[in-house]
């Protein structure tokens, strides 16, 4: 919750989310803990994991090519994929296979 409060405070001081999201985006990964990929109390939870250079590559593309991602697709070792949306959007299941990122939207 502290991360969201901090981000909202920055957005309020900088004139709103559209101004801030030109240079600062927040992506919340459900179930991701600090120091462990599965930060939930459920050891069987399918928590998406960030690839070794995935965030770095996306950040480089944003800075060098102006291609800021609205959503990021993360994968789990089981093969399941999930989108991670730019805050304040949230992942919403629409239809299809629960294990496939294309079955979800950011809204």
C-alpha positions in Angstrom: 0.0 0.0 0.0 2.9 2.4 0.7 4.1 2.1 -2.9 0.6 3.1 -4.2 0.3 6.0 -1.8 3.8 7.2 -2.8 3.0 7.0 -6.5 -0.4 8.8 -6.0 1.4 11.5 -4.0 3.9 12.1 -6.8 1.1 12.2 -9.3 -0.8 14.7 -7.3 2.2 17.0 -6.9 3.1 16.7 -10.6 -0.3 17.6 -12.0 -2.0 14.2 -12.3 -1.3 10.8 -13.7 -1.0 11.8 -17.4 1.9 14.1 -16.6 3.6 11.6 -14.4 3.2 8.6 -16.7 5.3 10.3 -19.3 8.3 9.4 -17.3 7.2 7.3 -14.3 4.9 4.2 -14.5 4.0 1.7 -11.8 3.3 -1.9 -12.5 1.9 -4.1 -9.7 2.5 -7.8 -9.9 -0.1 -9.7 -8.0 1.4 -12.2 -5.6 5.0 -11.0 -6.2 6.9 -10.6 -2.9 10.2 -9.1 -2.0 12.9 -11.6 -2.3 10.7 -14.5 -3.5 8.6 -14.9 -6.6 5.7 -16.2 -4.6 4.9 -13.7 -1.9 1.5 -15.2 -1.1 0.6 -17.6 1.7 -0.5 -20.1 -1.0 2.6 -22.1 -2.2 0.5 -23.4 -5.2 -0.3 -19.8 -6.4 0.7 -19.2 -10.1 2.6 -15.9 -9.6 4.1 -14.5 -12.9 7.8 -14.0 -12.8 9.9 -11.3 -14.4 12.4 -12.6 -17.0 16.1 -11.9 -16.3 16.4 -8.8 -18.5 12.7 -8.2 -19.2 12.2 -4.9 -17.3 15.6 -3.6 -18.4 14.8 -4.3 -22.0 11.4 -2.6 -21.7 12.9 0.4 -19.9 15.6 0.7 -22.6 13.0 0.6 -25.4 11.0 3.3 -23.5 14.0 5.6 -23.0 15.7 5.1 -26.4 12.7 4.6 -28.7 9.8 6.2 -26.9 8.0 2.8 -26.7 6.4 2.9 -23.2 4.6 -0.4 -22.4 0.9 -0.2 -21.2 1.0 -3.8 -20.2 3.8 -6.3 -19.7 3.3 -10.1 -20.2 5.0 -12.2 -17.6 5.4 -16.0 -17.5 5.3 -18.6 -14.9 7.5 -21.7 -14.9 4.3 -23.8 -15.6 4.0 -22.0 -18.9 1.1 -19.8 -17.8 1.3 -16.1 -18.8 -0.3 -13.1 -17.3 -0.5 -9.4 -18.2 0.7 -6.8 -15.7 -1.0 -3.5 -16.3 0.2 0.0 -15.7 -1.3 1.5 -12.5 -4.2 2.4 -12.0 -5.4 -0.2 -14.6 -6.1 -3.7 -13.3 -6.0 -7.1 -15.0 -9.5 -8.3 -15.9 -10.3 -11.8 -17.2 -12.4 -11.5 -20.4 -12.6 -15.0 -21.8 -10.6 -18.0 -22.9 -7.9 -20.0 -21.3 -7.1 -18.8 -17.7 -3.4 -19.6 -18.3 -3.0 -17.4 -21.3 -2.3 -13.6 -21.1 -4.5 -12.9 -24.2 -7.5 -14.0 -22.1 -7.1 -10.8 -20.0 -7.3 -7.1 -20.6 -6.1 -4.0 -18.7 -8.9 -1.7 -17.7 
